[in-house]
Amino acid sequence: MNDMHEANRRFWDATAAEWRLRDRDELWRRCPEEPEVAFEGEALETIREFLGGLEGKSACVIGSGDNYAAFALAGLGATVTSTDISERQLQVAGARADRLGLEIDFIRADAADLEPFRDGIFDLVCSTNGFFVWIADLSRVFQEVSRILRSGGYYIFYDIHPFQRPWKEQVQPIEMAKPYWDVGPYESDSGDEVYEFNWTLADILNPLSESGLIVRRVVESTAVNSRFWQGFSYGPGTDSSLMNWKNNPRAGLPAWLTIAAERP
């Protein structure tokens, strides 16, 4: 395993107990019946466009984290496998899946080394917001995704648009925190050994194409809720003025990047 990925695994294992305390959050319970809760950036619409109905289709969520996407895809009828680098995060998700009555396979694996999976077994591979920031080797991830997809299968992801990364977390004035091309790795200010990356659009698209996947759709979406600017993962925003680019210049940039790529 990549050394930085291993450090990130230890971090997420250590924070799993805190994550479990978020059991009070009702949103994960809603995902099977309200799949739109689990997706941003037109990702759900893109999945439906290219996959149609998911009943009987096989889906793998990589870097599954909170597993909202896994719960949603299972609710839509897919046979779902959830994989994450953190065993303890998967244990939290597994307990929640049991409470929801969902049959999901939870398998620990680094997204850059999906060795537990045979070639060509999934109709859909999916990753969601907050995945790429933890990945040190995008090329290896995309090669593995291409390998486990069936011919005609799709990798569909959404994540924060790279154009949002250079700016300081403030409304006015807009001010750069770093050059766009400064991608990291960044070490945590908290003292934890953890590494994050702010990949550019080219950093994502070039190795994706080189993996053999064919990009079929690129969607650049605005935020639809002020929570994007207030640091909320899923809850409602409280300041609608942040949606106006004249008040919040970053609102004039795309918030989400969604891509659908097909294995030929």
PyMOL commands that set and color helices and strands:
alter all, ss='L'
color gray80, all
select helices_A, chain A and resi 3-24+27-30+35-38+43-51+68-75+87-100+132-134+138-148+162-164+201-210+227-230+240-243+249-252
alter helices_A, ss='H'
color red, helices_A
select strands_A, chain A and resi 58-62+79-84+104-108+122-127+149-160+186-187+195-196+214-221+256-262
alter strands_A, ss='S'
color yellow, strands_A
deselect
rebuild
show_as cartoon
